[in-house]
Amino acid sequence: MLRTELKDQGNWLFRWRSYIPVLIFPLLLLTLLAEQGYISNSFHAVDSYHIAFCLAIAFSGLVVRSLVIGYVPEGTSGRNTTEQRAKFLNTTGLYALVRHPLYLGNFLIYLGIVMSVPVWWFVLLFALLFFIYYERIMYAEEAYLLGLYGKDYESWAIKTPAFFPKLSGWQKPALAFSFRNVLKREYPGFFAIVTSFTMIELSRNLLGRGKLLLSSNWIAFFLVGLGVYLTLRTMKKQTRLLHVAGR
């Protein structure tokens, strides 16, 4: 049956969902090469305001993810890739506004990155591929949660949009917001944004100016991001400073 195929596809894609950024960049490079004549001219028109706007979109996605991770208890909304897991049914916080807030956050992050390259059709292609990819993952997750929580899940899902959030209905989570939990779990996403924009800027200069170089601002941006990443990774792996009981 089609629903069985969609569920199986979603479970398979779920295991590989962390590798989407790796797939985006080869596509970006191919796009840049295919549109090299257009890019070399249009890159000069891409000013700092455009880049700032794209950065704001990408970091807004990280904020969305942080608003989820800061409230959730241990065993939910994780980065696990081996199998579906849900010790609790999240229905408060952002989960009261949208059923898949983490994927909404991911979409904003990737959208900001892709929009920084001035090729409109690639942005549309990305949006299409994203929804094809995540639609199946969301289908598989919802089938899992429906089987686990039954009518409780169904009653929540009926009144909560899948991807585009409603503008009212916020319910205060039972747990207090934990910034330490955000730092512990979201630092890879932060560094991925920094690295992505830096690599695109390198490509921009190579194709637009024929030079592989970065301005001092971009070098500082990357080094700060790298420093934050290494510091938080060390704190997570070597200390208990970011540990929060029950998170």
Backbone hydrogen bonds, N-H to C=O, Kabsch-Sander energy under -0.5 kcal/mol:
donor,donor_aa,acceptor,acceptor_aa,energy
5,E,1,M,-2.0
6,L,2,L,-2.8
7,K,3,R,-1.9
8,D,4,T,-2.5
9,Q,5,E,-2.8
10,G,6,L,-2.5
11,N,7,K,-2.4
12,W,8,D,-2.1
13,L,9,Q,-2.8
14,F,10,G,-2.2
15,R,11,N,-1.1
16,W,12,W,-0.6
16,W,13,L,-0.9
17,R,14,F,-0.9
19,Y,16,W,-1.8
20,I,17,R,-1.1
23,L,19,Y,-1.4
23,L,20,I,-0.5
24,I,20,I,-1.9
25,F,21,P,-1.3
27,L,23,L,-1.3
28,L,24,I,-2.5
29,L,25,F,-2.8
30,L,26,P,-2.4
31,T,27,L,-2.2
32,L,28,L,-2.6
33,L,29,L,-2.4
34,A,30,L,-2.6
35,E,31,T,-2.1
36,Q,33,L,-1.2
39,I,35,E,-3.4
40,S,36,Q,-2.8
41,N,37,G,-1.0
42,S,38,Y,-2.7
43,F,39,I,-2.8
44,H,41,N,-0.6
45,A,42,S,-1.3
46,V,42,S,-0.6
46,V,43,F,-0.9
47,D,45,A,-1.1
51,I,47,D,-1.7
52,A,48,S,-2.5
53,F,49,Y,-2.3
54,C,50,H,-2.3
55,L,51,I,-2.8
56,A,52,A,-2.3
57,I,53,F,-1.9
58,A,54,C,-2.5
59,F,55,L,-2.9
60,S,56,A,-1.8
61,G,57,I,-1.5
62,L,58,A,-1.3
63,V,59,F,-2.1
64,V,60,S,-2.2
65,R,61,G,-2.2
66,S,62,L,-2.4
67,L,63,V,-2.3
68,V,64,V,-1.1
69,I,65,R,-2.9
70,G,66,S,-2.6
71,Y,68,V,-1.4
72,V,68,V,-1.5
74,E,246,G,-2.4
76,T,73,P,-1.1
87,K,75,G,-1.6
90,N,88,F,-0.8
91,T,89,L,-0.5
93,G,171,Q,-3.6
95,Y,92,T,-1.6
96,A,93,G,-1.6
97,L,94,L,-1.6
98,V,94,L,-2.0
99,R,161,P,-3.1
100,H,162,A,-1.1
104,L,100,H,-1.6
105,G,101,P,-2.4
106,N,102,L,-2.2
107,F,103,Y,-2.3
108,L,104,L,-2.0
109,I,105,G,-2.1
110,Y,106,N,-2.7
111,L,107,F,-2.7
112,G,108,L,-2.2
113,I,109,I,-1.7
114,V,110,Y,-2.8
115,M,111,L,-2.7
116,S,112,G,-0.8
116,S,113,I,-0.7
117,V,114,V,-1.6
119,V,117,V,-2.6
122,F,119,V,-0.8
123,V,119,V,-1.3
124,L,120,W,-1.7
125,L,121,W,-2.2
126,F,122,F,-2.8
127,A,123,V,-2.3
128,L,124,L,-2.1
129,L,125,L,-2.6
130,F,126,F,-2.9
131,F,127,A,-2.1
132,I,128,L,-2.1
133,Y,129,L,-2.5
134,Y,130,F,-3.1
135,E,131,F,-1.8
136,R,132,I,-1.0
137,I,133,Y,-1.2
138,M,134,Y,-3.1
139,Y,135,E,-2.0
140,A,136,R,-2.3
141,E,137,I,-2.5
142,E,138,M,-2.5
143,A,139,Y,-2.2
144,Y,140,A,-2.0
145,L,141,E,-2.6
146,L,142,E,-2.5
147,G,143,A,-1.9
148,L,144,Y,-1.5
149,Y,145,L,-3.1
150,G,146,L,-1.8
152,D,149,Y,-1.6
154,E,150,G,-2.2
155,S,151,K,-2.8
156,W,152,D,-1.5
157,A,153,Y,-2.9
158,I,154,E,-2.0
159,K,155,S,-0.8
160,T,156,W,-0.6
160,T,157,A,-0.7
166,K,97,L,-1.9
171,Q,93,G,-0.5
178,S,70,G,-2.3
179,F,177,F,-0.6
182,V,178,S,-1.4
183,L,179,F,-2.5
184,K,180,R,-2.3
185,R,181,N,-1.8
186,E,182,V,-2.7
187,Y,183,L,-0.8
190,F,186,E,-1.8
191,F,187,Y,-2.2
192,A,188,P,-2.1
193,I,189,G,-1.8
194,V,190,F,-1.9
195,T,191,F,-2.9
196,S,192,A,-2.3
197,F,193,I,-2.3
198,T,194,V,-1.8
199,M,195,T,-2.6
200,I,196,S,-2.1
201,E,197,F,-2.0
202,L,198,T,-2.0
203,S,199,M,-2.2
204,R,200,I,-2.6
205,N,201,E,-2.2
206,L,202,L,-2.1
207,L,203,S,-2.6
208,G,204,R,-2.5
209,R,205,N,-1.9
210,G,205,N,-0.7
210,G,206,L,-0.7
211,K,205,N,-1.8
213,L,211,K,-1.2
219,I,215,S,-2.3
220,A,216,S,-2.4
221,F,217,N,-2.4
222,F,218,W,-2.4
223,L,219,I,-2.6
224,V,220,A,-2.6
225,G,221,F,-1.9
226,L,222,F,-2.8
227,G,223,L,-2.5
228,V,224,V,-2.5
229,Y,225,G,-2.4
230,L,226,L,-2.7
231,T,227,G,-2.3
232,L,228,V,-2.5
233,R,229,Y,-2.5
234,T,230,L,-2.2
235,M,231,T,-2.3
236,K,232,L,-2.3
237,K,233,R,-2.6
238,Q,234,T,-2.9
239,T,235,M,-1.2
243,H,240,R,-1.1
247,R,244,V,-2.0
